[in-house]
Structures are given as C-alpha cells and as structure tokens.
Amino acid sequence: MQRTIDLILRNRPRRLRKTPSLIDMLQETRLSIKGLIYPVFVCGGRDVKEPIASMPGQYRLSIDVLLKELEEIRDLGIPSILLFGIPDRKDSFGSEAYDDNGIVQNAVRAIKENLPDVVVITDVCLCAYTDHGHCGLVKDGKILNDETLEILSKVAVSHADAGADIVAPSAMMDGQVKAIREALDHNGFKDVAIMSYSAKYASSMYGPFRDAAESSPKFGDRRGYQMNPANVREAIREVRIDIEEGADIVMVKPALSYLDVISRIRSAFDVPLAAYNVSGEYSMIKAASERGWIDEKSVVLEILTSIKRAGADLIITYFAKDVAKWLKEV
C-alpha cells in the first residue's frame, strides 16, 4: 500500500506552485496591453464629458475631450480604439452615418491630425443613426438586407476617407463584408482593413451599450439578423463566409458567455481573432464591485485572461485603461 502511495506521489503538480516566482514563470496565458482595444463614444458639442449612467466610468465625449482622453490612452500603451458615434439627428436611412461631416468622420480626422499613431477602428452600422433603431433599412416592418449593403458601403468608404485604419461592420447583414471590401477597393482604400463582427449574437448583454449609443430598436428585436445564442456551428459558417468575402480580422461578440465559440473559431481559422467584452459584462462587474461583493481588479484580470486563453488575439474592453495600469504595476 505504501509503495502504491509513493508511486502516485512522484507526480506532484504542486511542486511547480511552491513559490509566486515559479507560478509566474510557468504561466501559460498572459494578457498584453498591445492586445487591448478601447471602445469610445463620441458626440457633438465642446467640453462634453457626459457620464453613462449604466456604465460607471464611461462617458460620451465631444471631439476636443476625446483627444485629451486619447493622449492618456496612448501614454498607457493601448494601441487602438473602437469608435462609436452619437449623431445629432436620426432618420430612416441613417444618413448621418455616411455624412462626410458626420460625428465619426470629423472625429477620425481630428484624431489622425493630432494623434496619428493611434489605430482607429470605426464601427460600421446604422442602429445609432436610424429613427427606428435597427441596423438596416426597414420597409413594412422588415429589415432589408441587400438594400442595406449599399448604405453600409457608403459608411465604410466615408470612414476610410476620413482616415480610419480599420472599419468594423457590425450590422450582421449577409454579404456586408464583400460589399464593403469591393467599395473600399473601388474607391482607392485597398489598405484599409476590415474587422468583421462575424459571430455577433442576439445577446441580452447589450443593454448598457444601447443606453450609451441611444440605439435601442423602436420595434421588435434583432434576432432576425443577429445570431441565436444557442448556436456554435452557425458561428463557424459565419466566420468562414466573412473570411472568404475579405475580412482581415473576425470577432466574437459577446465574449464571456461565448468562450467555447472563441475556442472553436480559433481552432478552425488562423486569421486574427477579436472578442468583445461587452457593456453588460462590464456593468455587472462594476455593480458587484461597488457593493463590495467582488474584487474588481482580480475578477477583471481573471475574465480577460479566460478570453485570451480561449484563443482571442485582441480583446475589446471598457476595462482597457484599468488593465493597462494594472499590468504596468506588475
């Protein structure tokens, strides 16, 4: 019996957990500041820093204030932002989304003039710009796929013309990547990359974002074009189609409840993979932390490490600034 116990105990994984230095040395997955993307909301006016009630620590920023914010982001070593616009007016076509003097277009030009090294990714969608709040054109209560592609292409070209490095179509319209790639190439923007929201689920985790971007649908929901949260094989198909159509980076959104999807996509494809740690995930952590139920820093680092471990190369997160500061402390 003792011999059996001795043989078993030759394998002692705890030997490699004996000291903090050993644990750190053998860590398999590491977060990197360079893999973080910080989402920001830009609005009109001057000297605007409007708190988003459902997202503590996040704000709607006018362009002048955004530039100051980006100086801090740059100095923290965060290489990239994902830019969302809050327009002054909405209509049924989302025309502000592709206006050459729209809020995103003006913000991109200002960023590139003042902080040219910041990688600017622009969200390409219509929901924040339409009076009905849907991601595509609407007729008789139906979201029109093919007619929307032309509008999304115009949005992407206007962002590229303003200086965006990457455009990120998020409308989940079939064929959107192909249409945008062809439009970019035709207009001389062959070097502008596409980061597609390839596996974007019809999640319940988007509520705080919709408050921030004022983009809630005025009727129905988005299950007719965003993915069923129960499906993973469908996500593989969506990603494959987007890659074939010209996506340079693919994305899974949300992240935390979809780690298996991230892992499956990572195993199936070798293109860069982003994961969006969305507003609901952010706000839940903030709420629990404010009540003293969890330690915010340790929980955030654990969650983002799990997203990285699942296979994400890039993590879009509202915690990016905090994480950058925490990683610099190590």
C-alpha positions in Angstrom: 0.0 0.0 0.0 2.8 2.4 0.9 4.6 1.6 -2.3 1.5 2.4 -4.3 1.1 5.8 -2.5 4.8 6.5 -3.1 4.5 5.8 -6.8 1.4 8.1 -7.0 3.1 10.9 -5.2 6.0 11.0 -7.6 3.8 13.2 -9.7 3.2 16.3 -7.6 1.9 19.2 -9.7 2.1 21.4 -6.5 5.9 21.3 -6.8 5.5 23.9 -9.6 3.3 26.1 -7.4 5.6 26.3 -4.5 6.5 30.0 -4.8 5.0 33.0 -6.6 8.1 33.2 -8.8 7.5 29.6 -10.0 3.8 30.2 -10.6 4.6 33.4 -12.6 7.4 31.7 -14.6 5.2 28.9 -15.7 2.1 30.9 -16.5 0.7 29.7 -19.9 -1.5 32.7 -20.9 -0.6 36.3 -20.5 -2.5 39.5 -21.1 -0.8 42.2 -23.1 -1.6 45.8 -23.3 -0.9 45.6 -27.0 -3.8 43.3 -27.5 -6.4 45.7 -26.0 -8.9 47.8 -27.9 -10.7 50.6 -26.0 -14.3 51.4 -27.1 -15.2 55.1 -27.0 -18.4 57.1 -27.7 -18.0 60.5 -29.4 -20.8 63.1 -29.6 -21.2 66.7 -30.8 -20.5 69.9 -28.9 -17.5 71.1 -27.0 -16.3 70.3 -23.5 -18.7 67.5 -23.2 -18.0 64.6 -20.9 -21.4 63.1 -20.2 -21.4 60.1 -17.8 -23.2 57.0 -19.0 -25.4 56.0 -16.0 -25.5 52.3 -16.8 -21.7 52.1 -17.4 -19.9 53.7 -14.5 -16.6 55.3 -15.6 -17.6 55.5 -19.2 -18.7 58.8 -21.0 -20.0 60.3 -24.1 -17.2 62.7 -25.2 -17.1 65.6 -27.6 -14.1 65.6 -30.0 -12.0 68.0 -28.0 -12.4 66.0 -24.9 -11.9 62.7 -26.8 -8.5 64.0 -28.0 -7.4 64.5 -24.4 -8.7 61.1 -23.5 -6.7 59.6 -26.3 -3.5 61.2 -25.1 -3.9 59.1 -21.9 -4.8 56.0 -23.8 -1.7 56.4 -26.0 0.6 57.0 -23.0 -0.8 53.9 -21.3 0.4 51.9 -24.3 -3.1 51.0 -25.6 -2.6 50.9 -29.4 -6.2 51.1 -30.6 -9.7 52.4 -30.1 -13.1 51.3 -31.4 -15.1 54.5 -32.2 -18.9 54.8 -31.9 -20.7 58.0 -32.9 -23.7 59.7 -31.3 -25.3 61.7 -34.1 -27.2 65.0 -33.7 -30.1 63.7 -35.8 -31.6 60.4 -37.0 -33.7 59.5 -40.0 -35.0 56.3 -41.6 -31.9 55.9 -43.8 -29.2 56.6 -41.1 -27.8 59.3 -43.4 -25.7 60.9 -40.7 -23.7 57.6 -40.6 -22.2 58.4 -44.1 -22.2 62.2 -44.0 -18.6 63.4 -44.7 -19.1 65.9 -41.9 -20.7 63.3 -39.5 -19.5 63.0 -36.0 -17.3 59.9 -36.6 -15.8 61.3 -39.8 -14.9 64.6 -38.0 -13.5 62.7 -35.0 -11.3 60.4 -37.1 -9.8 63.4 -39.0 -9.1 65.1 -35.7 -7.5 62.0 -34.2 -5.3 61.4 -37.2 -4.2 65.1 -37.3 -3.3 65.1 -33.6 -2.6 61.5 -32.7 -1.6 59.8 -35.9 -0.2 56.7 -34.2 -3.5 55.7 -32.6 -5.1 52.8 -34.6 -8.6 53.9 -35.3 -11.3 51.3 -35.8 -14.7 52.6 -36.7 -18.0 50.8 -36.1 -20.0 50.5 -39.3 -23.7 50.1 -38.6 -26.9 52.1 -38.7 -28.7 51.4 -35.4 -27.4 54.6 -33.7 -28.3 56.7 -36.8 -31.8 55.5 -37.7 -35.0 56.7 -36.1 -36.2 53.1 -35.8 -33.0 51.8 -34.1 -32.4 48.9 -36.4 -29.1 48.0 -38.1 -30.6 48.1 -41.6 -33.1 49.8 -43.7 -36.7 49.0 -42.9 -39.8 48.5 -45.1 -43.2 47.4 -43.8 -41.6 46.3 -40.5 -39.0 44.1 -42.3 -35.2 44.7 -42.2 -34.0 44.8 -45.8 -30.7 43.0 -46.3 -29.5 43.8 -49.8 -30.7 47.4 -49.8 -28.7 48.0 -46.6 -25.4 46.8 -48.1 -25.1 50.0 -50.3 -25.6 52.2 -47.2 -23.0 50.2 -45.1 -20.6 50.5 -48.0 -21.0 54.3 -48.1 -20.4 54.5 -44.4 -17.2 52.4 -44.6 -15.9 54.5 -47.5 -16.6 57.7 -45.7 -14.7 56.4 -42.6 -11.8 55.3 -44.7 -11.7 58.7 -46.5 -11.5 60.4 -43.1 -8.5 58.3 -42.2 -9.8 55.2 -40.4 -7.3 52.3 -40.3 -9.9 49.6 -39.9 -13.6 49.5 -40.5 -15.8 47.2 -38.4 -19.1 46.2 -39.9 -21.5 45.1 -37.1 -24.9 45.1 -38.8 -24.9 41.3 -39.4 -26.3 41.8 -42.9 -25.5 38.9 -45.3 -22.8 39.9 -47.7 -21.7 43.0 -45.8 -18.0 42.2 -45.9 -18.0 41.5 -49.6 -19.9 44.7 -50.4 -17.6 46.8 -48.2 -14.4 45.3 -49.5 -15.4 45.9 -53.0 -16.4 49.5 -52.2 -13.2 50.2 -50.4 -11.1 48.8 -53.2 -13.0 50.6 -55.9 -12.5 54.0 -54.1 -8.8 53.5 -53.6 -8.8 52.2 -50.0 -7.2 48.8 -50.6 -5.0 49.2 -47.5 -8.0 49.8 -45.1 -8.6 46.6 -43.2 -12.0 45.1 -42.2 -12.7 43.7 -38.7 -16.0 42.0 -39.0 -18.4 41.3 -36.2 -18.7 37.8 -37.7 -20.3 35.9 -34.8 -22.5 38.6 -33.2 -25.1 37.1 -31.0 -28.6 38.4 -30.2 -27.5 38.8 -26.6 -29.1 40.2 -23.5 -25.8 41.8 -22.6 -26.1 44.9 -24.8 -28.4 47.0 -22.7 -25.9 49.5 -21.3 -24.4 50.0 -24.7 -27.8 50.8 -26.2 -28.2 53.4 -23.5 -24.8 54.8 -24.3 -25.3 54.9 -28.1 -29.0 55.6 -27.9 -29.5 52.7 -30.3 -32.4 50.6 -28.9 -34.8 49.3 -31.6 -38.1 51.0 -31.6 -40.0 47.9 -32.5 -39.3 44.2 -32.4 -35.8 42.9 -31.7 -32.6 41.9 -33.7 -33.0 38.1 -33.6 -33.8 38.2 -37.4 -30.2 39.2 -38.2 -28.1 38.6 -35.1 -27.2 35.0 -34.1 -29.1 32.6 -31.8 -27.1 32.4 -28.6 -27.6 28.6 -28.6 -25.7 28.1 -31.9 -22.0 27.4 -32.4 -21.8 25.6 -35.8 -23.6 28.7 -37.3 -20.8 30.9 -35.9 -18.2 28.8 -37.8 -20.2 29.2 -41.0 -20.5 33.0 -40.5 -16.7 33.4 -39.8 -15.9 31.2 -42.9 -18.1 33.3 -45.1 -16.6 36.6 -43.8 -13.1 35.4 -44.4 -14.0 34.3 -47.9 -15.5 37.8 -48.5 -12.4 39.6 -47.4 -12.4 40.1 -43.6 -8.9 40.6 -42.2 -10.0 40.2 -38.6 -13.0 38.3 -37.3 -14.8 38.9 -34.0 -17.0 37.1 -31.5 -19.4 39.2 -29.5 -20.1 38.9 -26.6 -17.1 37.2 -25.1 -17.7 35.8 -21.6 -20.7 33.5 -22.3 -19.1 32.5 -25.7 -15.6 31.3 -24.7 -16.4 27.9 -26.4 -17.2 29.8 -29.6 -13.9 31.7 -29.4 -12.1 28.4 -28.9 -13.8 26.7 -31.8 -13.1 29.6 -34.1 -9.5 29.8 -33.0 -9.1 26.1 -33.8 -10.8 26.3 -37.2 -9.1 29.5 -38.6 -5.8 31.2 -38.5 -6.8 34.8 -39.1 -6.6 37.3 -36.2 -9.5 36.9 -33.8 -11.0 39.6 -31.6 -13.5 39.2 -28.8 -15.8 41.9 -27.4 -16.1 42.1 -23.6 -19.4 43.9 -23.9 -21.2 46.5 -21.9 -23.4 44.1 -19.9 -20.3 42.2 -18.8 -18.6 45.4 -17.8 -21.6 46.8 -15.9 -22.2 43.6 -14.0 -18.7 43.6 -12.7 -18.9 47.3 -11.8 -22.2 46.8 -9.9 -20.9 43.8 -7.9 -17.7 45.7 -7.2 -19.4 48.8 -6.0 -21.4 46.6 -3.5 -18.2 45.0 -2.2 -19.3 41.6 -3.4 -16.2 41.0 -5.6 -12.7 42.4 -6.0 -12.9 44.3 -9.3 -9.2 44.1 -10.3 -8.8 40.3 -9.7 -12.1 39.5 -11.4 -11.4 41.6 -14.5 -8.0 40.1 -14.9 -9.3 36.6 -14.5 -12.1 37.2 -17.0 -9.9 38.8 -19.6 -7.3 36.1 -19.2 -10.0 33.5 -19.8 -10.9 35.3 -23.1 -7.3 35.3 -24.1 -6.9 31.6 -23.0 -9.9 30.7 -25.2 -8.0 32.0 -28.2 -8.6 35.7 -28.7 -5.7 37.7 -30.1 -7.5 41.0 -29.4 -9.9 42.0 -26.6 -12.2 44.9 -27.0 -13.0 46.0 -23.4 -14.1 49.0 -21.5 -11.6 48.0 -18.8 -8.7 48.6 -21.1 -7.4 51.7 -19.3 -7.6 50.0 -15.9 -6.0 46.8 -17.2 -3.1 48.8 -18.8 -2.4 50.5 -15.4 -2.6 47.2 -13.5 -0.3 45.4 -15.9 2.2 48.2 -15.6 2.2 47.7 -11.8 3.3 44.1 -12.2 
